[in-house]
Amino acid sequence: ETASRDLDLTACDREPIHIPGSIQPYGILLAMRPSDLVLTYASVNTAETFGLERQVVLGRTLREVLPKVARLLEPDLAQPEERGSTRFLRTLAIGTARGERVFDAIVHNGADQTILELEETPSEVATTLDTLYPTLRRFVEQLQAASSVEELCRLAAEDVRRMTGFDRVLVYEFDPEWNGNVIAEDRNDVLPSYRGLRFPASDIPSQARELYRRNRLRIIPDANYTAVPIESLSPEPLDLSDAVLRSVSPVHLEYMRNMGTMASMSISILRNGRLWGLISCHSGEPRRVPLSVRNACDFLTQIFSLQLEARERAAIAENRMRLGSVQARLLGHMAAEDVFINGLVNNPFELMELAGAQGVAIIDAERCQCLGHTPTEDQVQALFHWLSSEHPEDMFVTEVLSDHYPEAASYASVASGVLSIAISKMHPSYVIWFRPEAVQTVSWGGDPHKPVHGEVGATRLHPRNSFEIWKETVRGRSSSWNPSEIDAVKELRNTIVGIVLRRAEEMASLAE
Ligand code: BLA
């Protein structure tokens, strides 16, 4: 069963979502040759929208097909820009089969096409920059005052919900395995709360994450839509990676319906160019959000990402400074001792603080010193022998020791996490820090072992249809060693190895 599930999930990763061959029906899409603006691709609703004959679209110039659009946009269309980036946005009133209508025009460069999308503006919502500006301004002011990352996330969720009117807005953070944790939420009572839940990585496959890193905002106004095919003069499918109207994966539409969310919008939160999370918005009923509001949400999210990044940097700097002073004190203690290692042995609390550990052992073939909460001396001896034969490298680090060394399962409660350094190049000798098991109850939004269902070998895959809370207790794992702790320990090692070498040289020269 597991094998077929894994097979199914790699099928998820392979779906070519950038070339669906169709768009969502809330606008029209045209692609043209940049040199002469001859239309090479067109969504089949173009003719109907503008009251034209279907056969007079492809192969003609934009000017021949939509003269008013061409007149308004041609000066901009003539200017080349880099691929992918949106070249411009403009609001146009255009005559259609149903009288004059207002459209947002969005233009970007495809691989070798200029792509024009015309999205009819939902007139029921008043949304100029003037109406959005107060929210953006307030958001920036409040950001400064927010005392924690959680509060920052909650503010972002509230403001995105205020601007868009969705029923529920989540801030969703990826973990290192690409599962997502809902860390903040703002909602009314239409949809259930997902705060604190974790969703499996397979809910958003890898090519979708990669696309979302590149194209930061997407909206599905109606999960029950009928896709509009794109016709073309070329056998090549049109790459819609940067298109607003791109039709989305049928598997995902089914997922949305299973979840009871008829509309969704999500905005990528990037940090240092990496996808850190999403602001994910839902409503129980179909919902349009005008381009101007979506752009304001994108802008707000960028400000939010910068603030997250700044806070993370500040926290790292603070941590380094604190650990730097612990390290300086330890060096002082070592310098004051004849047998320098006693500087560590006699100051166990500082030694443990350096790595944020609850126990530490200093051990070589002759001596074993256990300080704080450690396994028994026999167990530490056995671990030492295993380390010397299996991990002679400078440093070994794990949160789940029993994954590497099954014997450790019996003392997981004191030592699930191990961080060790080899402190001599001449004979095996280690400092080993220990962290206890941090028993964790994870609430998943549905059983993570059943992300898909359907008959084995069925032609079409179905996402899970239950999002009932599924609790998992994680055992045998410590909290994570953070990069500042790892660096501090690495530096301690370099210092010790330096001292050992210097002493060895001194001894050698004394002997001469
Ligand atoms: C896309 N999946 C997505 C997106 C989200 C999620 C947010 C982005 C599109 C959007 O904004 O709606 C997942 N939605 C969630 C999660 C929550 C939510 C976790 O509301 C929780 C609160 N999905 C599956 C399986 C497959 C799959 C098994 O469950 C694989 C076959 C696929 N999800 C899938 C694909 C996309 C997607 C292919 C990309 C859709 C697209 O952009 O075309």
Residues whose N, C-alpha, C, O or C-beta is under 5 A from the ligand:
A	BS01	BLA	C12 I17 Y194 F199 S202 D203 I204 P205 A208 R218 S247 V248 S249 V251 H252 Y255 S264 M265 S266 S280 P451 V452 P463
